């Protein structure tokens, strides 16, 4: 669960994933689910600000407040590795 602030220009978050991202991953695809009313917002692309590896799997990413769901609050987040060839979720 992540705390997001829509009014912030940039939100930074760090997560420890269940699976290690592929070497060279620079972006992730996010889907947010609000913990209050279970509304969702998908297809949000976030830029990694670190370089994940087998010895350091943390994903540290930044996402613009303007791309977040409309309400600030706590969200469950699904994260996928993003490539230009990936098909965005609907």
HUJORA-V188241 format. One record per run of one state. SS is the DSSP state (helix for helix, strand for strand, loop for the rest). FROM is the first residue (numbers start at 1). TO is the last residue. If there is no record, write none. Layout:
BEGIN
((SS | FROM | TO) (SS | FROM | TO))
END
This chain:
BEGIN
((loop | 1 | 1) (strand | 2 | 4) (loop | 5 | 9) (strand | 10 | 16) (loop | 17 | 26) (strand | 27 | 34) (loop | 35 | 39) (strand | 40 | 48) (loop | 49 | 57) (strand | 58 | 64) (helix | 65 | 67) (loop | 68 | 72) (strand | 73 | 81) (loop | 82 | 90))
END
